[in-house]
Amino acid sequence: MTPAARLQAAIEVLDACLAGRAAEQALTNWARASRFAGSGDRAAVRDLVFDALRCQRSFAQAGGVLTGRGLILGGLVCGGADIAALFTGIGHAPAPLCDQEFAHLSADRRDTWSQAVALDCPDWLMPDLKTSLDGNFAQVMGLLQTRAPVFLRVNTARISRPAAQELLADQGIECQVHALAPTALEITQGAKKLRSSQAFAEGLIELQDVASQAVCAAISLGQGARALDYCAGGGGKALALAASGATIGVQIFAHDADPRRMHDIAARAARAGVKIAQLATADLAHAAPFDLVLADVPCSGSGSWRRAPEAKWRLTPARLAELLAIQSQILVDAAQLVGPQGRLVYVTCSLLQAENADQISAFCTRYSDWQLEHARRLTPLDGGDGFYVAVLKRRG
């Protein structure tokens, strides 16, 4: 595919996204219908689509309209590309500019944009984000407009970080150590080779954001501890805890309100050489108490908008209110599974204070037998996604 043909493909995928289709599904549908597209073409179109979704508001403003074509035009404007050379209408290229488009693009007014437009921030969330991020609002929102780095978690139960780095280099995947977590490597070259690599096939490494790794690394588990990942999803944190506790007899359990989300855990655990027992909701009370319950709760996902940019534009005040209620109830339910001397660990990938410190404050006020032991907030300025972690214990 020519560069121009890739732009037209991205326009079509973006139109499907704007009509309500999830980006990954829209990309999959396009790829299945476009057998002529090679792996390089698919990767290029995917990058165009996700770049446009991260910067949906500013690209639409630059391009003049919120459509797939408008977003791609806006991205080219912001990148200083020669649009006329790409929008030719020849072959599979996008159609040439109409008079209205040409007039809009010729009158570049980016210096008049509001801060919310320039930083791709929904208007209704801007006050809360500014309060939550203190003086780092502009820097963090600017980072959320860019692509996220690719991080690996080294399975230290099987291999050391230096040895993993060397093995990956031998397989054409260059990495550098990241200081935020002792298990973290950041891929600097060769990311597309990862899933076919020996290190991945043998469970020596896993894809996991560095901030998520830092959260897991901060969790202390004693000899023979029983730990429950209450909202396990795909099991990334359960796998990390299992690897870190492999030498001290830690038992790791995984649960999710929707068991279908856990369908990959058994295979991932087998590949990593660890054991994770999955529990249905009906089995939780019988399996309790646990020495540690980790609740990585459903949230706005604002800390991971680089990876899932659609969530930024689909979040509504009503949905945020619903999430806050869900988080509050999960805290109550998870607390009942913690043993007398155990810990409750609350985690979000949110930047919003309402989902983080405010939730913990409200819980501790309502349930005076619980107290905050320590908390930590990470933002993209730390290198990875935005995360919040609070460790709670019972008083006395």
PyMOL commands that set and color helices and strands:
alter all, ss='L'
color gray80, all
select helices_A, chain A and resi 3-18+23-33+39-54+56-63+68-79+83-86+99-106+110-112+115-118+123-143+161-170+191-196+198-201+210-217+236-244+246-248+259-262+265-272+281-287+302-304+310-314+317-335+353-355+357-366+380-382
alter helices_A, ss='H'
color red, helices_A
select strands_A, chain A and resi 150-154+174-177+184-189+205-207+226-229+251-254+276-278+290-296+338-348+370-378+387-394
alter strands_A, ss='S'
color yellow, strands_A
deselect
rebuild
show_as cartoon
